[in-house]
Amino acid sequence: MNLYRKYEGLSPIYRGHLTNHLPMVYVIFEELNVPQQDAEAWLDTYKASRDLYELTDPTYPKSDLEQSYINQTGFYLGEINKYGVDVVVGTFLNKHVSDVQSALFHGLIRLAYAVISTDELLVAQALAYYEVTAEPREPSSTPIPFEQVKDRLHQLIDRITELAPEGDHRERLETLREDALYQSIRFRIEHVTRHREALLSLLLRRYQETRDFFVLHTITAFHALMVLEEFYVDFADVLDHFVVQAMPHLVVAAPAEPREDVADRSFAELLANITSYEDAHAVKLLFSLAQLNDMFDCPLCRTIANEIR
């Protein structure tokens, strides 16, 4: 029996708007061949801790987003039955190039995990969630050589420090987005597809400096883009949108104290104990780092993986 069928009727959100990570963690456990009893115990704990509702419960008052999710899941199951997963996913993604950041990149990330799984229900649900959370964005930006990115990023970091030295991530993000200087020097990267490895290193270094929750999502989103690349007609355009939408999160993240006394375990060791991580974000980050390390042979992936708590 497919373990996911136990959880397939859960809402895609909890507490009104936060993303349900259970489908994504389920795929990770399946990919890593985690024993079913261990996977089920972890997923049951997550479900209970997030107070996730069954959408099939007639007493549960579904929100408009949840009802749309149900409707669109049925629609995409029908489309997949007619045209197949590859055609439906490709058609969808090329209509949603400008909104990779939807639901803090979770529309994109959940779809990537569903594609990894090849489970048609997971794919249909992921497409539905992406669609109901889609927020198209077309911010203007100036192309710059990758060699200038570090200086431009630090210029923006200095700017937000000057404008809003205090405040949480969201408050600082809003301040930055309203700043005329930021709007005038917002950038994308020339020939961005040639700089994937350097872009990954930039994201990893910034996460190591900040251990910021939002910066974490730029790493897992970058991994999702690598998984989904084959479906896009113009992948450079997609990466341009990703850079423009991810950079503000890198800019406003505050520095953190460095980790000390970090072990040096292999990915095999880390992944073998993946159910010991209680936070779904830690599970997803570890899996993304392992896959990105396979793709790019990036030592910093393993370093950060060992720092995950």
N, C-alpha and C positions, 0 to 999 in steps of 0.2 A: 504493500500500500504506500502511495506517495504521501509522505508526512505532511506536505503542505496543504493537503485537502482538509486537515484539521483546522487550518488557520485561514482558508481562502475567503471566508465571509467577513473577515475583520475590516473595520473602517481603515481607510488609508491615512487617517489623521487621528490625533487625540488632543485633548485640551483645546479644542476648537480650531487649531491650525497647525500643530506640530506634526511632522512627518512620522508615520509608522515605519520603523526600520525592519520590522520582522521579516518581510519578504526578501529583503536584501541579505540579511544575516542567514536566513534559511539557505539561500543559494550558496553562500560561502561554505556553510557546513556540508552541503551536498558535494561541492567541488573538492573539499578536503577529506571527504569520506569520514566525517566525524560519526562515531557510533550513534545509532538512532536514539538510544536512551539518553545519551549526553546532550544531543541536539534538542531533543524534545524537552528535557528538563530546563535548558537555557531559554528556549523559546516560550515555555509556559511561564517562567519567572518574568520574562520581559513583558508578556501579555498582561500578567496580573499587575506588574508595577506601573504600567502605563494606563491601566484601566481601559483597555481597548474594547470597543463594542462590536458585537456581531450585527452586521447590517441586515441579516435575515430576521432579527428580533422585532416582531411587530410592535412591541411596546417602546422601542427606541426611536425618539424623534430625529429623523435624519435631516441633516442640513442640506441646503441647495447643492453644495459641493459634493456631498456624499451621494445624493440622488443622481447628479450628473455623472459621477464616477461609475455608479451601477449601470446607468444607461449606456455610457460610452464603452464600458467593458463588454457589454452584449454586442454593441456595434462592431467593435474591433475583433471579437471572436468570429463574427460573421464574415468580416473582410479577410481574416486570416484563413478561414475555411475556403473562401473563394480564390484567393490570390497567393496564399502562402506567407510565411513570416517575413522573408527577405523583402518582398515587394512592398508589403504594408509598412514595415519599419522604415525602409528607404524612402517611400513616399512621404511618410509622416515627418521624418527628420529633415528632409529638404524643404518642408514648409515651415520648420521651426528653427531655422538657422540663427535668428536674432534673439532667441529667448533661452539660451543655455542656462541662464541663472535662475530660471523659474523654480520657486520653492527652495531657494538657497542651493541650487544645482541638483536637488533631489529628483526632479522629473527626469533629468538626463541620467543620473546615477542609477535610479531604480530601473530604467530601461536597459542600461548596459548589463546589469546583473541578470535581468530577465533574458536577454539575448544569450548570455553565457549559459543559462540553464537550458535553453531550447524548449522550455515548457510553454505551450501556447496560452494557457490561462495566465501565467505570470507575465507573458509578453502583452497580452490584451489588457490586463490590469495596469501594467506599467504605462502603456500608451494612454490609457484613460486618465491616469493620475497626472501624467505630463500635460495632457490637453487641458484638464480642468484647473491646473495651476499656471498655465502658460502666461507669461507677461512679456510680450514683444518689446524690445528696446532698440532704439537706433541712435545712440549717442554719437556725436561727431568726435573724430579723433584724428591726430596727425601721425603719419607713419614716420618712425625713426629707426636708424640702424640699431641692431641689438647692442652694440658697444655703448650706446648712450642710455640704455635702459636703467642701469644701476644708478647713474647720476640723476636721472629724471625721477626715479623712485625716491631717492633720498631727498630731493628737492621737495617732493610732495609730503614726505614724512615730516620734514622740518616745518612745512606750511601748516599741517594739521596740529602739530605740537604748539605752534604759535597761536593758532585760532582756538583750539579747545584742548588744553593740556589735561583737563579732567573730563570725566564722563565715560559712559560705557561705549561699547563698540558701535551700537546703533546710533547713539547721539553724535558721536564723532563722525560717523559715516554720513549722516544727514548734513552736518556742518560742512564737510568736505564737498559734497555734491552741490551745495548751494554757493560755493565759493567761486567767484569769477576767475581767479587765477587758475584754479584746478580745471575749470571748464576750458580755459584757453590752452592748457598744456597737456590735456588728456591725450594719451598716445596709444598707438598700436605698433606692432613690430614689422619692419620691412622683411619680406621673404620669410614669413614666420615659420613655415613648414620646414625650413632648413635649420631652425634653432630649437627643435623640440627638446633635445637633451639639455641645452642651456636653460630653456624655460623651466623645465622640471627642476633643475638645480636651484634656480631662483626661488621657486615655490618652496622647496625643501629647506633652503637656508632661512627663508623668512619664517617658516613654521618653527624651525629650531630656535630662532631668536625670540619668538613670541609665544609659542605653544597656544596660539589663539584658535578658538573653536571655529571661527569663520575661515581662517587661513587653512585649517585642516580640510575644509570642504573644497577649497580650490585644488588640493592634491587629489582627493577622491574623484573630483569632477574631471581633472586632467586624465586620470586613469580611465574614466568612463569614455572620454573622447577617443582615447587610443583604441578601446574596445570597439567603438562604433564607427571608426574612421571609414571603413570600407563602404558604409551606406551613404556617405555624403558625396555629392557631385563636385563641390568646390570646398575641399577641406581647409584651404587657406582662409577662406571667408569665415568659416566656423571658428577657427583659432583666433582670427581677428576679434570676433565678438567675445570670445572667451577672455582674451587679454583685457579688453576694455572693461568687461563686467567683473573680472576677478581683481584687477589692480587696486580698486578702492579698498577692498578688504585687506590687502597687503599693507596699504599705506596707513590705515587707522589702527592697526593692531599694535598694542603696547608691548614693550620688551618684558621678558620674563627672566627669572634667575636660571642660570644653566643647571642642567642635571648633573649630579655628582654620583660617583660610585656606580656607574652604569656597566652592566655585564656586557660581554661580547658573545652573544649566542648566534648560532646560524638561523637562517629562516626556517629550516626544517625543525629545529628545536622550538622556535617561537610558535610556529603554526601547529605543532603537535599539542600545544597547550592553549589553543585559541579559546576554548570554552571557559578558561579561567579568567578571561577579561569580562568584567561585568557590564561595561558600557558598550553599546552597539557601535558608537563612533570609534572606539578603540579597535573593535573587531574589524570594522570596515577599513580603517586606516592601515592596520597590519596587513590585511589581504591586498590592498592596493599597492602598498610598498613592496610586497613580495612579487607581485606581478610586474610592477614598473621596474624592479631590479632585473627581472628576467628579460624585459624588453630592452633596457638601456645599460645594463651592467653598471649600476650607479652605487658606489659604496655608501654614499650618504643615506640611501634608502635603508640599508641595514643598520646604520648608526641610529637613525631616528626610530626604527622599529624596536631597537633595544631600549630606547628611552620611554616607550609607551607605558603608562601606568594603568 
